[in-house]
Amino acid sequence: MKNLIHLPKKIVLMLALFVMASIAYGQNEVFKVLASKGDVKLKATQKKLWGGSSLKQTDEIVIGNDSYLGLIHSSGRTVELKQPGVYKVSELASKATSAGSSTTSKYVSYVTDEITKADRRDINQNHRKYMAMTGAVERANPSANLIFFVHEPSAKPQDLKVFGDKITLHLYKNPIAEFNPSNKTYVVRVLDMKNKVIMEQQANANEAGEALVEIDFSKFAKHGSVFIIEPSVKEAKVKDRELYTITLVREGEEYERVKKAIAELQDNTALSKIVEASIFEQEGFYLDALTSYEKAIAMQPDVDAFKVAYEDFLIRNRMKLFKDKDEYGKPALRPYQINPDVKDEDLMKPEAKNDSNPNTEKKENKKKQK
């Protein structure tokens, strides 16, 4: 303050205006678009809205028939627009602000970055984003089946922590298994720490050899907080014992932090499930994250951005494996990884490439000036 006194009034005034302009600019963006489908645009400019688009307080949004728009407020609150009509951003913002969400907002940056990139990507080209990774072998001994949450190579049974009562297991055919997935039946057993089977559930594999099984741990409260999951294939002649240890987290600082963030989401929408999945992933609750992604896709099956983000999640956390050989030439599994040589711009939908986002416009203007 003392230094400012000695500055000319003109400079002080300019500094004050600069600060005010900076504050106004920071407050200019009210919502960020996370995901879109169909005819969604700004009323004033008729500009198509994509993941990453910013919305100001004075904007109005037009939603067409059979369309979808997912927004996230700076507080972390999500808003889904599915009914056709015109929406004022100011009205949407007042509801989001009044709800408040200080804890969830800490996780917003990560989910915003991931899902907005996914929204512009062509799902039919998404496979190019991945590549086979020549790293450590996941398993030297092939088993009849796997679960998607294989995220760390280990010879020991895998330990996983779980936040929610209900989780979804995504079972799929082992790439090096010899059986045909058609008409096969998966069997999932839940055992307590005394090795006693307390639940057994079956699920028929689809043509791709995949199946979903939901487990409700609230039914097993009297058996403690640590369980063993044993998946197998009913028709397999040799019964594997592919074991996973599940620990239910129900107390402590970590639990309270995640509980508060999830509670602040409040609404039960597909977009809130995507944010929920991101919170779980950042906190290491991988199985809960997987479950949230599955629920989001089931709620909005036509929004490709959710499917693309889910695939990235699986690859990012080493949950999808491919057939390979170990150093002895025996069948083995390795995880896929994201291919650094394939840029997101190369995978964008044709119409998304023509989007006039501010960064693109700046680059194009510079080229024209040259």
Secondary structure, DSSP 8 states (H G I E B T S, - for coil): -HHHHTS-HHHHHHHHHHHHHHHHHHHHEEEEEEEEESSEEETTT--B--TT-EEETT-EEEE-TT-EEEEEETTS-EEEE-SSEEEEHHHHHHHHHHH--TTGGGGHHHHHHHHHHHHHB-GGGGGGGEEE--S--SBSS--SEEETT--S--SS-EEEEE-SSEEEEEEEE-TT--S--TT-EEEEEEE-TTS-EEEEEEEE--TTSEEEEEEEGGGGGGG-SEEEEEEEETT-SS-----EEEEE--SSHHHHHHHHHHHHH-S--HHHHHHHHHHHHHTT-HHHHHHHHHHHHHHSTT-HHHHHHHHHHHHHTT--EEEEE-TTS-EEEEEEEE-TTS-GGGGB-HHHHT---HHHHHHHHHHHH-
